[in-house]
Amino acid sequence: MEEKQHVAVFGASGHTGRFVVAELRERGYVPLLLGRDPAKLRAEPGSQARRASADDPASLDRALDGAAAVINCAGPFAATAAPVIEAALRAGIPYLDVAAELEANVDTFAHFAERARAADTLVVPAMAFYGGLGDLLVTTAMGDWTAADEAHIAYGLSSWHPTAGTLASGVVSDRRRGGRRVRFTGGRLEYHDDARPTLEWPFPAPLGPQNVLGEFTMADAVTVPSHLAIPEVCTYMTVKAAADLSAPNAQAPAAVDERGRSAQTFVVDVLVRSGGVERRIAATGQDIYAITAPLVVEAVDRVLTGRTSATGVASAGAAFDAPDFLRALSAHLSLDFLDAPLDTHSGHRRGGGGDAARSGDDESAHLPPFAAGLLLRPDARPTARPGTRPGAALPGGHVPRHRPGHAGLR
Ligand SMILES: NC(=O)c1ccc[n+]([C@@H]2O[C@H](COP(=O)([O-])OP(=O)(O)OC[C@H]3O[C@@H](n4cnc5c(N)ncnc54)[C@H](OP(=O)(O)O)[C@@H]3O)[C@@H](O)[C@H]2O)c1
């Protein structure tokens, strides 16, 4: 009988780590529960808990003994990614993490690409909802394109009850940016102090048009351009979810089903443009923390079963066959290819379309014309209050048609 492989999970005591441990068990792996506080590690029969600390390399080496791969779920990753990657390189095993901290993702590419390649091993940063799913969707939408002018990733979250780890990571990122904001434009990450634009994004039905914050820059701004020639990568977040995240009394996610998922739903609506031609795909599911587990465990499974030839540091879209990967997640994600183009020039409910908006509104100065056409007039902007549905009071917009059965992804 084939022996089950052991996969180490650093940060196994956390909200995301627990989803990952459960998913590994479900997929036939033996999880090794790693963490700095053994009292918090709940090892069930058949799994082992091992103390390991990011600032104690010997403890990491002992904890990784016998592991076929390691998944790092311990954030803030500014403190954990480098030491755990170093330990994975010493052990000669693949490393994957769920880091949504842009700067930590950039560091992983910058510091470990050559060493991981030389060691003939694979490091996959941001193999999670943020950074991983968006990258897989953009890569799938690109199809046979090798380059595009713009990629837009709109996050339609019904709410966002953040974990302590998410909030701590936000504080670390904010500190590293000196309180500034970041966007990916002109082929590079740019730090700035400009106001964040508010737009109306035409999510597909049943969500429909929602007010979103533009330049809500997530890990996709690192993962997508790491392997695709796209100079503008723009990400958007529903105003409601952004307000939940920054609320002073932000609530942690609460389980509503037997898998431990919260009631949060998401739509990730991705559009790529090249020479005026648009391709679009959307993924729908439940709970951004829970979905991270099938994403990262599917990735581990593909690495351990030889379904990637990548070495070095590679994002999800670079390491894996993106459409095939998404198809494998059909139990967790619904995918829709959507007809483009969107109606960005109707003008009656927006701040004017395209070039008019660019010249008339400072907020649009750094937005590609497509996004500038979605800008809301200042008097149409929502006052984001938890419990309201931003955009509900605004006239409905164009809802793209669903193209059934496209590309055999169902
Ligand atoms: N990219 C994405 O879409 C995505 C999805 C899910 C999660 N994440 C990220 O993953 C991280 C964890 O999230 P979570 O929801 O699991 O948060 P959480 O429930 O607060 O858990 C945080 C985990 O990290 C561990 N940890 C934190 N700092 C550590 C350090 N210096 N050394 C060792 N362990 C440390 C904690 O261990 P202790 O219990 O010992 O403190 C705990 O196990 C966050 O950064 C979050 O943003 C990203």
The ligand as an SDF file (V2000), in Angstrom:
LIG
                    3D

 48 52  0  0  0  0  0  0  0  0999 V2000
   -3.8770   35.5930    0.3900 N   0  0  0  0  0  0  0  0  0  0  0  0
   -5.0490   35.2940    0.9390 C   0  0  0  0  0  0  0  0  0  0  0  0
   -6.0830   35.3090    0.3030 O   0  0  0  0  0  0  0  0  0  0  0  0
   -5.0860   34.8490    2.3770 C   0  0  0  0  0  0  0  0  0  0  0  0
   -6.0870   33.9770    2.7880 C   0  0  0  0  0  0  0  0  0  0  0  0
   -6.0860   33.5720    4.1350 C   0  0  0  0  0  0  0  0  0  0  0  0
   -5.1230   34.0530    5.0080 C   0  0  0  0  0  0  0  0  0  0  0  0
   -4.1770   34.9110    4.5420 N   0  0  0  0  0  0  0  0  0  0  0  0
   -3.1410   35.4210    5.4320 C   0  0  0  0  0  0  0  0  0  0  0  0
   -2.6650   34.3670    6.2580 O   0  0  0  0  0  0  0  0  0  0  0  0
   -2.2740   34.8820    7.5060 C   0  0  0  0  0  0  0  0  0  0  0  0
   -2.9420   34.0880    8.6050 C   0  0  0  0  0  0  0  0  0  0  0  0
   -4.3150   34.3250    8.5490 O   0  0  0  0  0  0  0  0  0  0  0  0
   -5.3130   33.6090    9.5660 P   0  0  0  0  0  0  0  0  0  0  0  0
   -6.6470   33.8830    9.0350 O   0  0  0  0  0  0  0  0  0  0  0  0
   -4.9580   32.1890    9.7640 O   0  0  0  0  0  0  0  0  0  0  0  0
   -5.0030   34.4180   10.9080 O   0  0  0  0  0  0  0  0  0  0  0  0
   -5.0780   33.9270   12.4150 P   0  0  0  0  0  0  0  0  0  0  0  0
   -6.2570   33.0760   12.6510 O   0  0  0  0  0  0  0  0  0  0  0  0
   -4.9300   35.1390   13.2550 O   0  0  0  0  0  0  0  0  0  0  0  0
   -3.7930   32.9910   12.5970 O   0  0  0  0  0  0  0  0  0  0  0  0
   -2.4990   33.4830   12.4790 C   0  0  0  0  0  0  0  0  0  0  0  0
   -1.5460   32.3100   12.5750 C   0  0  0  0  0  0  0  0  0  0  0  0
   -0.2080   32.7700   12.3120 O   0  0  0  0  0  0  0  0  0  0  0  0
    0.6290   32.3980   13.3940 C   0  0  0  0  0  0  0  0  0  0  0  0
    1.7080   33.3700   13.5190 N   0  0  0  0  0  0  0  0  0  0  0  0
    1.6230   34.7110   13.3980 C   0  0  0  0  0  0  0  0  0  0  0  0
    2.8320   35.2710   13.5280 N   0  0  0  0  0  0  0  0  0  0  0  0
    3.6940   34.2650   13.7360 C   0  0  0  0  0  0  0  0  0  0  0  0
    5.1000   34.1940   13.9580 C   0  0  0  0  0  0  0  0  0  0  0  0
    5.8690   35.3010   13.9840 N   0  0  0  0  0  0  0  0  0  0  0  0
    5.6720   32.9930   14.1260 N   0  0  0  0  0  0  0  0  0  0  0  0
    4.9080   31.8640   14.0990 C   0  0  0  0  0  0  0  0  0  0  0  0
    3.5880   31.8630   13.9130 N   0  0  0  0  0  0  0  0  0  0  0  0
    2.9790   33.0490   13.7380 C   0  0  0  0  0  0  0  0  0  0  0  0
   -0.2850   32.3580   14.5910 C   0  0  0  0  0  0  0  0  0  0  0  0
    0.3110   31.5950   15.6020 O   0  0  0  0  0  0  0  0  0  0  0  0
   -0.0120   31.8970   17.1620 P   0  0  0  0  0  0  0  0  0  0  0  0
   -1.3420   31.2670   17.3940 O   0  0  0  0  0  0  0  0  0  0  0  0
    1.1050   31.2540   17.8750 O   0  0  0  0  0  0  0  0  0  0  0  0
   -0.0520   33.3930   17.3220 O   0  0  0  0  0  0  0  0  0  0  0  0
   -1.5140   31.6870   13.9690 C   0  0  0  0  0  0  0  0  0  0  0  0
   -1.3180   30.2980   13.8590 O   0  0  0  0  0  0  0  0  0  0  0  0
   -2.6190   36.3690    7.4810 C   0  0  0  0  0  0  0  0  0  0  0  0
   -1.4640   37.0760    7.1170 O   0  0  0  0  0  0  0  0  0  0  0  0
   -3.6500   36.4780    6.3740 C   0  0  0  0  0  0  0  0  0  0  0  0
   -3.6640   37.7330    5.7610 O   0  0  0  0  0  0  0  0  0  0  0  0
   -4.1330   35.3120    3.2590 C   0  0  0  0  0  0  0  0  0  0  0  0
  1  2  1  0
  2  3  2  0
  2  4  1  0
  4  5  1  0
  4 48  2  0
  5  6  2  0
  6  7  1  0
  7  8  2  0
  8  9  1  0
  8 48  1  0
  9 10  1  0
  9 46  1  0
 10 11  1  0
 11 12  1  0
 11 44  1  0
 12 13  1  0
 13 14  1  0
 14 15  2  0
 14 16  1  0
 14 17  1  0
 17 18  1  0
 18 19  2  0
 18 20  1  0
 18 21  1  0
 21 22  1  0
 22 23  1  0
 23 24  1  0
 23 42  1  0
 24 25  1  0
 25 26  1  0
 25 36  1  0
 26 27  1  0
 26 35  1  0
 27 28  2  0
 28 29  1  0
 29 30  1  0
 29 35  2  0
 30 31  1  0
 30 32  2  0
 32 33  1  0
 33 34  2  0
 34 35  1  0
 36 37  1  0
 36 42  1  0
 37 38  1  0
 38 39  2  0
 38 40  1  0
 38 41  1  0
 42 43  1  0
 44 45  1  0
 44 46  1  0
 46 47  1  0
M  CHG  2   8   1  16  -1
M  END
$$$$
